[in-house]
Amino acid sequence: MKIIRTQKSYATSDGAGVNIKRIAGFDGNSLDPYLMIDELKSDDESDYMAGFPPHPHRGIETFTYIRKGGFEHQDQMGNKKAIRSGDVQWMSTGRGVVHSEMPLADDSNGMHGFQIWLNMPAKEKMRPPRYQDSTESGVPTLANDQQATLLALAGSWRMNNGQHVDGAIMGLAGEGAIADVILPPNSAMLLDVSTHEKVLIYIHSGSLYETEFGAGSLLEVAPSEALTLRAGTQGLGALVLAGQPIGEQIAHMGPFVMNTQQQLREAVRDYQLGRFGDIV
């Protein structure tokens, strides 16, 4: 595994005061086709119970994955869903979405989840929004003889032994593919990621074997025939994010990601005029 660069998550807050760890890449290059990785991990309700009241988006895709706890999602398209442990949800906002994400109280488990933003290509940014989740279908998995497990959250995944699986959600922007890889202590998994130009690893628990990289570390690695993930003595939990860079100019302001400043102004105006719709 050739590491190209590393990045450390930083503490911040969003929504109505939710404490998170964030990796941001709104330069249009460092994470492309991804824009942001937010991790919410806490056993303290004060870190997350305020949630994310109604807010807009345009020009991005949001991908939510819950490991512990849950959120209730609601949007102006009429979707109202409880997204709980093991579920994923994808919202391709296109020309505009208004949604809310409010925590579901769980006194015993706390909260651990991710929201990942992907950029949309310019030609797709103003199409109608789309929504999908895994609450009915579940998330497919792969496992090897070392009891290492891959949860195929989105896109197609192949282990180097030939096992292949399509994820719970297909069709992400930038041919995005996202997996949660869980390795017992001192075990390994080999993935074929050679069809992707961008491959990122975000460690959420444990550590990589014989490295200083632990929870909150992001690694960009060179695509190759085999990506070897090897756990340290505490095991390893890591999101693997792959895709094809979009390579377009980015203009970013809060919940809107477009290609020009003029388009951002239009997004703000359309939202203020009520053209995104309302949650009912």
N, C-alpha and C positions, 0 to 999 in steps of 0.2 A: 504494500500500500504506500504510494507516494503522496505525502502531504504537501499541498501547494501553499496553503496558508491556514492560519488559525484565528479565531475570534472568540472573545469571552462575552457572555451575556451580562447585561447590567440591570440593576434594579430600577424600576419606574412604577408609575401607576397610570391607570386608564379607566374609562367608564366613569362611574360615580365614586371612584376611589378604590379600585381593585389593585392590589399589589401584585406585580408580575416581574418576571425576568424577560428581557427582550434582546433579540438579535435583529438589527435593522440594516437594510441595504437598499435605500431609496436612491442610490447613485445610478441604478439601472445596469450595474455591472457585477458587483461582488456576489450577489445571490441569484441573479437572473436565471430562470424566470420567477424566482421567489422574491418577495419584497421584505418580509418580516416573519419572524418566529417569536411568538409570545408563549411563555410557559407560566402557568398558574399552579403553584404547588405550596399548599399550606394546610395545617391542621387547626389554624386559628380562624374562626368565622369572620372576625373583624377584617381579615385580609381580602375577603371576597363577597360577603353577603350584600354589599351595596349594588353589585352587579353592573350590567350595562343597559341602562334605560334606552328608549327608542332613539335611534340615530341613523343617519343616511350613509350610503356608499355609492360610488359610481366608478367604473373602470377597473375593478379588481375582482378576484375570486377569494372568498374566505373558506378555509378548510378547518373544521373544528374536530378535535379528537379528545375524548374524555377517558382518562384512566381510572380516576376515582371521583365519586360525587356525581354531580349532574347540573345541567342548565335547562331551563325551558326557553326554547326559541319561538319567537312570533314575528311575522312580517306582514307587509301590506299585500302580499300575494294570497294571503289566507292560510298560510302554514302556521300551525301551532303544535309543537312537538317537544316532548321531554327527551333530552339527549343525555343518556346515563353511561355509567362505566362500560367501556368496550365499544361504544357507539362512535360513529363518525358522521359528519354533516358537511355538505358542500353547497355553497351559494355562489353562483356566478352572477354577479350583480349587474353587469352590462350597463344599460343607460340609467339604472337607478333602483335602489332598494332602501326601504326603511325597515329596520328590525330591532328587536330587543333580545337580550340574553340575560335571564335572571336565574340566580343559583337556586338549586333545589337543596334544602337543608338535609344534611346527613351528619348526625352527631357522632357517628362512630368512625366514618371513613375520611373525613376532611375532603379536600379537593386537589386533584391533580389533572391538568388538562392542557391542551395547546390550541391556540388559534394561529394559523399560518395564512399569510396573504400571498397570492400569486398575481403577477401582472397579467393583464389581458392585452393581446395585440391590438393595434390601433383599429384595425378593420372590424374587431369584435366589440369594442367598448360601448357602442350605442345600440347593441341588439337587446331584445327583451331579456329580463332576468330569468334564471333557472335555479331550481332547488332540488336537492336529493339528500337522503340520509340512509343509514344502514339499520334503522330500528326494526325493520321487518326481515331483512336478509341476513344480518350478521356480518362479521368480518372473516374472510377466509384466512387460513393459516398454513404455513409449511413448518416442518420440523425435521431435524437431522438425527443421526444416531448418538449425538452428544446431548440430546434433550434441549438443544437450542431451538428457539421458536421465532418465526417471522410472522407478524400480523400484517397482512396485505391491506393497508388502509385505502390506497388509491393506486391506479396504474398496474402494469404487469411486472411480475418479479420472477426471476429464475435463479435457482441455486446452481452451483457449478456441477452438481451431480445430475443435472437434467430436470429436476423437479421444477414445475412452472405453475403459477397461479395468477389469475386476474383479481385485482383488488375489489373492495366493496364499492368504490366509486371509480368510474372510468371517464375519460374525456376532459381532464383538467387542462387548463391553459398551459402552453409550453410543454405539452406531453408530460406533465408532472406525474411523478410516481412517489408515493410516501409509504414507508413501512416502519413498524416498531419492532426492533430486533431485541429479544430477551435472551441473554446467555447466562447459564449457570457459571459459578466460579471456574476459571481455568479452561473453559470450553471455547469453541470457535465455530464460526460459520463463514462459508465462502459464497459470495454472490457474484453473478455475472451482470455487470453494469456497463458493458462495453457499447451498448446502443445509445447511451446518454452522453451528452457533452458536459453537463454539470452534475457533479455528485457531491453532496454535503452530508456530514454526519453530525448530529447534535446529541451529545451525551446527557441523558437525564438522570441516570443513576449508575453507581459503580464507577468503573474506570477501564480504559484500554490497558491491556497487558503491557507491563514494563514501560509505561509512559507516564508523564505528569498530567495527562488529560483526564479530567473527571467531570462531574456534573456541572453543567453550564457552559461546557466547551463546544465550540463549533469548529469542525475541520472541513476544509475543502480538499478533496483528494482527486488525483488524476484517474479518469476512467481507464479501466483495463479489463482484460479477460476475467480476472477474478479480484474481487474486493474481499480481503480477509479481515474479519472482525474477530478479535480475540479478547476474552474477558480477563480481568485481573482476579485477585483472590476474593473480592467482594462481588463478583459477577459484573454484568454490564447490561444496561438498558439504554438504547440509542434509537433515535429516529434517523432513518436514512432517507434523504430527499434527493431525487434525481429529476432531470428534465433537459429540455433544449432551450438555451438562451433565446430570448425574443430580440434583443439587440436594438431596441427603439428608445428614442428620447423620452425621458420621464419628467413630468411636472406633477409635484405632489403637494397637497395641502390637506392635512388632517385625514378625513375618511375618503378623500377623492384622489385618484391617481389617473391622470390623463397624459397627453403628449405635449400640450402647450399651455401657457398661462391663460390664454384666451379661453381655452376649453375649461380650465378650472373656474374661471369667472362665470362661465355659462352654467356649470354644475351648481355653483352656489346660488345663482339666480333661479334656476329651475327648482331647486329644493325650497328656496324661500317663497316661491310662487305656488308651492303645493303640487308640483308636477310629478313628484315621486310617489304620491299617494300617502295613505295613512293606515296605521294598524287599527283594525276594527275588531 
